């Protein structure tokens, strides 16, 4: 079961609401049970957001690797490819972060 604090929106997983909200301190009475269909959406959004976080970690690693390749400066073709990879990774990372922000704005970061 999932419980939502009606004061701050905190989502709690468990058989019952907590004694008090760990985020805002509201008492148990301020929690409401999340309907099953909404609870399923929360789980799906958690899975998707977890994937996005892993994706961002990977593109940040790609940016770092590309920077090292640029610094090695083996030959112009390598440097050009590393610069392209670095730029593409940066753009993909920014797009992923924007998507996660959109989830937050829509209340999908449950």
C-alpha positions in Angstrom: 0.0 0.0 0.0 1.0 3.6 -0.5 0.1 6.5 1.6 0.3 10.2 0.7 0.8 13.1 3.1 -1.9 15.6 2.4 0.3 18.4 3.7 3.5 17.9 1.6 2.8 15.1 -0.8 5.3 12.7 0.6 4.6 9.1 -0.5 5.0 6.3 2.1 5.1 2.6 1.3 3.7 0.3 4.0 0.7 -1.4 5.5 -0.2 1.8 7.3 0.8 5.4 7.3 3.7 6.4 9.5 3.3 7.9 12.9 4.4 11.2 11.4 5.6 12.4 8.0 9.4 12.1 7.7 9.4 15.1 5.4 7.1 17.7 7.1 6.3 16.1 10.5 2.5 16.0 9.9 0.7 13.4 12.1 -0.6 10.1 10.7 -4.1 11.6 10.4 -2.9 13.8 7.6 -2.1 10.7 5.4 -4.5 9.3 2.9 -4.3 5.9 1.2 -3.3 6.2 -2.5 -5.8 4.4 -4.8 -4.5 1.2 -6.5 -4.4 2.8 -10.0 -2.4 5.8 -8.7 -0.1 3.5 -6.7 0.6 1.6 -9.9 1.5 4.8 -11.7 3.8 5.8 -8.9 5.7 2.5 -9.2 6.0 2.9 -13.0 7.3 6.4 -12.6 9.8 5.3 -10.0 11.1 2.6 -12.5 11.3 5.1 -15.4 13.0 7.7 -13.2 15.5 5.1 -12.0 16.3 4.3 -15.7 16.8 8.0 -16.4 19.1 8.4 -13.5 21.2 5.5 -14.8 21.1 7.0 -18.2 22.4 10.3 -16.9 25.2 8.6 -15.1 26.2 6.8 -18.3 26.3 10.0 -20.4 28.3 11.8 -17.8 30.8 8.9 -17.9 30.8 9.2 -21.7 31.5 13.0 -21.4 34.4 12.3 -19.1 35.9 9.6 -21.4 35.5 11.9 -24.3 37.4 14.6 -22.5 40.2 12.2 -21.8 40.3 11.2 -25.5 40.5 14.9 -26.5 43.3 15.4 -24.0 45.2 12.4 -25.5 45.1 14.2 -28.8 46.2 11.1 -30.7 45.2 12.4 -34.1 42.7 14.8 -35.6 40.1 12.2 -36.5 40.1 10.8 -33.0 39.8 14.2 -31.4 37.0 15.1 -33.8 35.1 11.9 -32.9 35.7 12.4 -29.1 34.4 16.0 -29.4 31.3 14.8 -31.3 30.7 12.1 -28.6 31.2 14.6 -25.8 28.7 17.1 -27.4 26.1 14.4 -28.1 26.5 13.0 -24.6 26.0 16.4 -23.1 22.9 17.1 -25.2 21.4 13.7 -24.3 22.1 14.3 -20.6 20.4 17.7 -20.7 17.4 16.2 -22.5 17.2 13.4 -19.9 17.4 15.9 -17.0 14.7 18.0 -18.7 12.5 14.9 -18.9 13.0 14.1 -15.2 12.1 17.7 -14.4 8.9 17.3 -16.4 8.1 14.3 -14.3 8.6 16.3 -11.1 6.4 19.1 -12.5 3.7 16.6 -13.2 4.0 15.0 -9.8 5.4 11.8 -11.2 8.4 11.5 -9.0 6.5 9.4 -6.4 
